[in-house]
Amino acid sequence: MRRLLKNHLPDRESILRNRWLRPFQAVLLHPRLWHLNRHSVSGAVAVGLFCGLIPGPLQMLGAALGALLLRVNLPLALLVTLYSNPFTIVPLYLLAYQIGRQLTGDDSGFMLPPEFSATAVAAWAQAMQEWMLEVAEPLAVGLVALASSLAVLGYMLTRTAWRLYLINAWRHRKPGSENSR
């Protein structure tokens, strides 16, 4: 598993070569940010899954900060945020909104956004602002709940998969080889 991840993730030498990241080398080159072990990989998956639901282009920044704070694999945390993309973001946010409605006790039903009117742009903008304020609380609560659930589930599944891989590798190793000592 380690070999597979190493083949697809950037290495610390690419950070050394990047002129935009040179000022941050002291922080970015910490060895724990580049290790591939059960702790760093499962932590990176959790950070990436949690930060993947951050609105807008701040997902990568959130994942980078989370990886730096928790000292988990930085490239993998950034990569995992890509599960939310233009194809998946709408269903994820709809799910988060429904979860938030359940958690906040909102029984008003799903609220459709106001239809755009080219003749009454100001009225549409006012209606859109009211709609956004109405869905803000359930959406925010749902996003935190969904992100937390995905992070915990991703962490546990990654730890389990890593452990199963190690058990399988241990069982299939050849007796008398260097690795068996």
N, C-alpha and C positions, 0 to 999 in steps of 0.2 A: 504494500500500500504506500509506503514511504517513497519508493522508487517512482510509482505512478504520479504522486503529487509533485515530486521534485522535477519531473519532466515537464509539467504544465504550469508551474508557478515561477515567477521571476525570482532571481537570486539576489543576494546582497551586492554582488558586483554591478548589477544594473543600476542600483542606487548610487554606487560610487561614480558611475559614468554619467549620471543625469545631472546636468548643471543646475536645474531648478531645485533639486533636492539636496545639493551640497550644503546649504546652510543648516539643514536639519540632520546631517549625518550622525552627529553625536547621539541623538535620540533614536533615529531610524536604524542604526546598525547594532542595536542591542541584540546579543545572540539569541535571547528567548523569542524575539520577534520572527526569527527565521528557522527555529527548530521545528522538526516534524516528529512529534511524539503524541501519545494519546491525549495528554493534557492540552497541549497547544493547538492541536487540530480540533478537538471537540469544543474548546473555548472559542476558537475562531469561527466555527460553524454557528455557535450560539450568538456571538457578536454580530456576524453577518446576517443571520436570520432576523435578529431584533432590529438592526439598523436598516434592513431592506424595506421596512415600512415607513421610514422617515420620509415625509413629503419632499418632493422636488429633488434637486441635484445634491442635497446634503447627505444622501445615504453613504457615499464613499467617505466623506469627511467624518461622519459619525462612526463608521466602522473603523477608520484609521485611529481615531481618538480612543475608541473602545479597546482596540487591540493594543495600543500603547499603554493605556491605563492597566489593563489586565495582563499584559505581557504574554499575549497569545500570537499565533502565526498571523502576521500582518497581510501578506498577499492573499492567503486563503480567506480571511475575513472580508477583504475587499471583493474577492471573486464571488463569495456566497451572496452578497447583496444583489447580484444580478438576477435572482429569482423573481424580483419585481421589476418588470419591464413594461413597455407599452401594451403588450398582449395580456399580461396578468394583473396589472395594477388596478383596473376597474373591478374585476371580480374580487380581488383581495380587499379593496376599500368597501365594496358592497357587503362583503362578509363581516368586516370590522364594524360597519355601521349597524348591521343586524345584531351583532354581539353586544355592541354598546347600547342599543335600544333595550335588549334584554337585561343588561346589568343596571341600567339607570331606571328601569321601570317605565320607559316611554312606550305607551300603547297607541300612539297617534297614527301608526301605520307608516308605510314608506312615502316619503314626500318627493315628488318629482320636481326638478328645477323648473323655474318659469321659462316659457318659450320666448325665444328672442324675437323682438319686434323692431324692424329697421325704422319704422315710423315713430316709435316711442322709445328711443334708446335710454333716455333718462328714467322713465318709468320702469323699464326692464332692469336697469342697473339697480334701482332701489329695491325691486322685487327680488333680484338675485342676492343682494346684500342681506335682506331679511331671511331668505331661504338658507343662506350660508350660516347665519347666526343660529337658526333653528336646528340645523343638523350638526353643528359644531360639537356640542357636548357628547352626544352619543357616538359620534365618529371618533373623537379624541379618546374617550374611554375604551371604545372597541379596538382602536389601533394599539393602545398600550396592552390591552388584554391579549389580543391576537399575537402581537410581537413577542410578548412574554411567553405565551404558550408555545409558539414556534421555536423560540430559543431553547426552552427547557426540553422540548421534544427532540430537537436537533442535537442538543448536547447528549442526551441519553442514548439516542440511536447511534450517534457517532461513537460513543464510548463502547456500546454493545458491539457494533460492527468491528471496531478495532480489536476488541477482545476475542471475538469469534475468529477473526483473521489470524490472530496470534495462536489461538488454540489449534486451528487447522494447520498452520505452518509447523507448529511443534509436533503434531501427530505425523506429519508427512516428511519430517526430516529423516535423513539417512543415518542409521546407527553407525557410530565410529567416525563420523565426519567431524571436522573442526568445530562446527556449530553445535555439536551435541555436548560439548564440555561445559 
